Amino acid sequence: MYGCMERLQDFILFAKRTFLVKTPECEAMLYENGKDSLIVVVNMSTKKIKTSLPGVKGTFFEFRGPRTFNKFDFELEPQEVIVATSRKMDEGMKSRAEVAAEIDKLEEARKNRGNILFNRHKEIEVTASRPTGSCYKMFDGVTDVYAFQQVGGKDKFFEMAFPKFVPKFKTIRVYGYNIQGMTVKIRKRGDWITLKPDKIEEGEYMQVMSFNEELSTVKMRLEFPKSKLELYEIELLK
């Protein structure tokens, strides 16, 4: 988005604007900035429509797309947007199709990280050392946006109860800032048991605890010793 705005900013900020089409279903506008022109055509409906742009001449190049236009009778797909310029202005930029494919790939990876807790925030009861509100961000597959934050206070913890399912796991992976030295406890027969991992992997924004045996619990508590804490994602993996 920022790259697009940078390339087209002279049109957006300074160009003369003329409505070519303005209906409940479709709008089209011509932007003129000296010798250069930009057309934007928007199908605002959920069905295919046809439209024409009166008075537009010459050749236009689809911005971040493969098409060239020298006739201005369009059949637009539902909610399609066409942006085209009178000279090529997208050199070196990925096409919209390439960006969409990258987003689809990242979205697929977000949904398939193997986290037993993924997207189950409605089934998890959270208690923490400060009010949390909704905890959906903690289990949404995004590992670099904070879901819980606390500055100061001696006891920092994030506790999860599982009243509707019992997770079985061999690995705990936590993403956050200042999580080094984290302690993990699980509830067994009314007592808190501190887990002793067989392997610990630490990064600047991640900590992984691995166990040689499968564990299960109805409640888990994560405790953190450092003064400023940010948590981004908690994962339990088989």
C-alpha positions, -999 to +999 in steps of 0.1 A: +000+000+000+027+025+009+046+017-023+015+023-043+008+056-025+044+067-032+042+060-069+008+077-073+010+105-047+012+133-073-022+121-087-037+117-052-025+151-039-024+175-069-043+162-099-074+176-114-103+151-108-132+145-131-160+120-124-166+099-156-192+076-141-212+079-109-240+054-102-250+033-072-231+004-087-201+019-103-178+049-100-150+060-124-127+090-120-101+106-142-070+122-126-050+146-147-016+159-137+001+177-165+009+152-193+000+121-171-034+107-164-048+081-141-082+063-143-098+044-114-129+023-121-147+006-092-175-019-093-192-015-059-217-042-065-216-080-060-225-088-096-208-083-130-215-050-146-206-032-178-196+005-180-179+029-205-156+059-198-167+088-220-140+110-234-110+089-224-084+084-252-050+069-256-033+039-240-034+031-203-014+005-184-029-014-155-011-004-123+006-035-109-013-057-134-007-071-169-035-054-189-032-026-214-063-005-222-069+015-254-107+008-255-127+019-225-157-003-225-153-025-194-170-056-180-161-056-144-161-086-121-180-082-087-162-056-066-134-053-091-112-022-091-091-011-121-063+014-117-044+024-148-019+051-158-011+068-191+025+057-187+041+028-169+045+037-132+050+004-115+085-006-127+102-029-101+070-035-081+054-069-077+021-074-094-011-075-074-014-112-083+021-119-069+014-101-037-020-119-033-002-152-038+023-143-011-005-133+013-023-165+006+009-185+014+015-166+046-022-170+056-020-207+051+011-209+072-006-188+100-034-213+101-013-244+101+014-239+127+003-270+146-008-251+176-034-271+196-047-238+210-051-221+176-084-202+173-098-217+204-099-186+226-136-191+233-128-224+249-099-211+271-104-192+304-076-167+311-064-152+343-034-129+343-015-105+365-033-076+348-067-074+331-065-090+296-099-084+280-103-107+250-075-132+246-081-141+209-048-124+198-028-149+219-040-178+198-044-164+163-012-176+147+004-141+145+037-142+163+048-106+162+018-086+175+014-083+212-016-099+229-006-092+265+016-065+280+027-055+315+053-031+328+063-032+364+049-054+391+067-082+409+046-112+398+038-114+361+019-144+350-005-157+323-027-185+333-049-207+311-077-231+321-091-256+296-127-265+308-138-278+274-108-298+262-076-312+276-045-304+255-019-331+251+015-317+240+052-323+240+064-288+231+056-253+244+065-224+222+060-188+234+066-156+214+072-123+232+096-098+245+115-103+278+103-138+282+137-153+290+137-171+323+100-181+319+087-208+342+058-231+332+036-248+357+007-273+351-021-283+374-021-320+385-044-334+411-049-300+428-012-290+429+009-268+407+039-288+392+068-269+377+078-284+343+114-293+337+120-294+300+145-318+284+155-291+259+152-253+258+157-231+228+158-194+233+157-165+208+153-128+213+115-130+209+109-167+213+113-195+238+107-232+231+105-260+258+105-296+246+097-327+266+105-364+259+070-374+271+035-363+263+020-340+289-016-330+295-033-306+319-065-288+326-047-256+336-013-240+327+005-210+343+034-191+327+054-169+350+079-142+339+106-125+360+116-094+340+102-059+346+087-054+311+067-081+294+051-085+261+034-118+249+025-123+213+015-160+209+014-192+231+016-225+213+012-261+225+025-286+200+022-324+198 
